[in-house]
Amino acid sequence: MTERGRDRADARTTVVVITRDRRDELLRTLGQLRRLSERPPVIVTDNASTDGTAEAVRRHFPETTLLTPGRNLGAVGRNLAVRRVRTPYVAFCDDDSWWAPDSLRRAADLLDGRPRLAAVTARIVVEPDGTEDPVVRELRESPLTGPDWLPGPALGSFLAAATVLRTEAFRAGGGFHPGLWLGGEEELLACDLQRQGWWLSYAEELTVHHQASVLRDSTERRILGLRNTLWFTWLRRPLLPALRRTGHLLRTVPRDAASVRAFAYAAAGLPWVLREREPVPRELELRLSRLESARRTSPARRYVG
């Protein structure tokens, strides 16, 4: 593509951001998105912020579509936003992350020519140091195989803050499950997309910048992430793999109050989890098993064993 072509707006992708009580960080992200040559439409779901986030967005970014559901929807706030999307692709980012110049255009190009590709996940650069996020190695060295037409390694899941999805696929997969709320919520949707015959891929040529929020509650995120790992395991893994995965987590997670709370929350959700349990077929379980084995040595997954 010529320099002139890269300077033109690209109408194929909408960016969706969820936020709660991170006004200044969100404004930084919106400023970065506004500067992109693609000039993507942006939809923000404000999950009941109390720090003046909504007012600041209206004042400083009037071109942004702002949704204010009045309560904290967690990841389901993205579902709410996608209902408003009219473009073939939707790019997610968090209020503390933003897409690098030309990455949205390149992602749309990759998706345009591959109708069964549901999502492409970008390389993540951690700011302000400019270092690569440890999870990138896991994506780059994915143990999964896929068709030759994939633009990079086949993935078994994706990271919402660094992924462009086909809008049609996101809707077909049902979006993010309200039961999981937030924290590793991508795994269930990714599994269901693969069950429907969609493919997921890592794309090295795409970049997202992430500057972790100073307001992040890392303990609470670990609790939710572990709880949702257990729920996903019980929802989709066949009985024996689910029991083995649960046992492995019991043996390897940190022995602290946060882990106790995570298991307690997971156990409390067993009634609805068992009602909605739909184990995957054998071929997909083999992929999940390979992915689980690889993640055990990933430095990005230590919090779940």
Residue pairs with C-beta under 8 A, 6 or more apart in sequence:
1 105
6 37
6 102
6 105
7 37
8 37
9 37
9 38
9 39
10 37
10 38
10 39
10 40
10 104
10 105
10 108
11 87
12 87
12 88
12 89
12 108
12 112
13 38
13 40
13 87
13 88
13 89
13 90
13 91
13 104
13 107
13 108
13 164
14 40
14 41
14 42
14 43
14 85
14 86
14 87
14 89
14 90
14 91
14 167
15 33
15 40
15 41
15 42
15 43
15 90
15 91
15 92
15 93
15 99
15 104
16 42
16 43
16 44
16 45
16 78
16 81
16 82
16 85
16 90
16 91
16 92
16 93
17 26
17 29
17 30
17 42
17 43
17 44
17 45
17 92
17 93
17 94
17 95
18 44
18 45
18 47
18 73
18 74
18 75
18 77
18 78
18 81
18 94
18 95
19 26
19 44
19 45
19 46
19 47
19 49
19 53
19 94
19 95
20 46
20 47
20 48
20 49
20 53
20 72
21 49
21 50
21 51
21 53
21 215
22 49
22 51
22 53
22 95
22 96
22 213
22 215
23 49
23 51
23 52
23 53
23 56
25 95
25 96
25 211
25 213
25 215
26 44
26 53
26 56
26 57
26 95
27 56
27 57
27 60
27 61
28 98
29 93
29 94
29 95
29 96
29 97
29 98
30 42
30 44
30 57
30 60
30 61
30 64
32 98
32 99
32 209
33 40
33 42
33 93
33 98
33 99
34 61
34 63
35 101
36 99
36 101
36 104
37 101
37 102
37 105
38 102
38 104
38 105
40 91
40 104
41 65
41 87
42 61
42 63
42 64
42 65
43 64
43 65
43 66
43 67
43 81
43 84
43 85
44 57
44 64
44 65
44 66
44 67
44 81
45 67
45 69
45 73
45 77
45 78
45 80
45 81
46 53
46 54
46 57
46 66
46 67
46 68
46 69
47 69
47 71
47 72
47 73
47 74
47 77
48 68
48 69
48 70
48 71
48 72
54 66
54 68
57 64
57 66
58 66
65 81
65 84
67 77
67 80
67 81
67 84
69 77
69 80
73 79
73 80
74 181
74 182
74 185
75 160
75 176
75 180
75 181
75 182
75 185
76 175
76 176
76 178
76 181
78 92
78 160
78 175
78 176
79 175
79 176
82 90
82 167
82 170
82 171
82 175
85 167
87 167
88 108
88 111
88 166
88 167
88 168
89 107
89 108
89 111
89 164
89 165
89 166
89 167
90 164
90 165
90 167
90 170
91 99
91 104
91 107
91 163
91 164
91 165
92 160
92 161
92 162
92 163
92 164
92 165
93 99
93 161
93 162
93 208
94 160
94 161
94 210
95 213
96 210
96 211
96 212
96 213
96 216
97 124
97 161
97 162
97 208
97 209
97 210
97 211
98 208
98 209
99 122
99 207
99 208
99 209
100 122
100 125
100 206
100 207
100 208
100 209
103 122
103 205
103 206
103 207
103 208
104 164
106 203
106 205
106 206
107 120
107 122
107 164
107 203
107 206
108 164
110 117
110 120
110 151
110 201
110 203
111 117
111 120
111 164
111 166
114 149
114 150
114 151
114 199
116 197
116 198
116 199
117 149
117 150
117 151
117 166
117 198
117 199
117 200
117 201
118 165
118 166
118 169
118 170
118 173
118 193
118 198
118 199
118 200
119 155
119 158
119 163
119 164
119 165
119 166
119 169
119 190
119 193
119 198
119 200
119 201
120 151
120 152
120 163
120 164
120 200
120 201
120 202
120 203
120 206
121 139
121 155
121 158
121 159
121 162
121 163
121 200
121 201
121 202
121 203
121 206
122 162
122 163
122 164
122 203
122 206
122 207
122 208
123 132
123 136
123 139
123 162
123 204
123 206
123 207
123 208
124 132
124 133
124 135
124 136
124 159
124 161
124 162
124 207
124 208
124 209
124 210
125 131
125 132
125 133
125 207
125 208
125 209
125 210
126 132
126 133
126 210
126 211
126 212
127 209
127 210
127 211
128 211
133 210
133 300
134 298
134 299
134 300
135 159
135 298
135 300
137 298
137 300
138 294
138 295
138 298
138 300
138 301
139 153
139 155
139 202
140 153
140 202
140 204
141 153
141 294
142 153
142 154
142 155
142 156
142 202
142 291
142 294
143 290
143 291
143 293
143 294
144 153
144 154
144 155
144 156
144 287
144 290
144 291
145 154
146 153
146 154
146 199
146 201
147 199
150 199
150 201
151 201
151 203
151 205
152 201
152 202
152 203
152 204
153 201
153 202
154 199
154 200
154 201
155 190
155 200
155 201
155 202
156 190
156 191
156 194
156 200
156 287
156 288
156 291
157 186
157 187
157 190
157 191
157 200
157 291
158 165
158 186
158 190
158 200
159 186
160 176
160 185
160 186
161 208
161 210
162 208
162 210
163 186
164 206
166 198
169 193
169 198
170 189
172 193
172 196
172 198
173 189
173 192
173 193
173 196
173 198
174 189
174 192
175 189
176 185
176 186
176 188
176 189
177 185
177 188
177 189
179 231
179 269
179 272
179 273
179 276
180 188
180 228
180 231
180 232
181 224
182 224
183 221
183 223
183 224
183 225
183 227
183 228
184 224
184 225
184 228
184 229
184 232
185 228
187 228
187 229
187 232
188 228
188 231
188 232
188 235
188 236
190 200
191 232
191 236
191 280
191 284
191 288
193 200
194 200
194 284
194 287
195 280
195 281
195 284
219 258
222 258
222 262
222 303
223 258
223 261
223 262
223 265
224 262
225 303
225 304
226 249
226 253
226 258
226 259
226 262
226 263
226 266
226 303
226 304
227 262
227 263
227 265
227 266
227 269
229 249
229 304
230 246
230 249
230 262
230 263
230 266
231 266
231 269
231 273
233 241
233 242
233 245
233 246
234 242
234 246
234 266
234 270
234 273
234 274
234 277
235 273
235 276
235 277
235 278
236 277
236 278
236 279
236 280
236 288
237 245
237 279
237 280
237 285
237 288
238 279
238 280
238 285
239 279
241 285
241 288
241 289
245 292
248 296
248 305
249 304
249 305
250 263
251 305
252 305
253 259
253 262
253 303
253 304
253 305
254 303
279 285
280 288
295 301
296 305
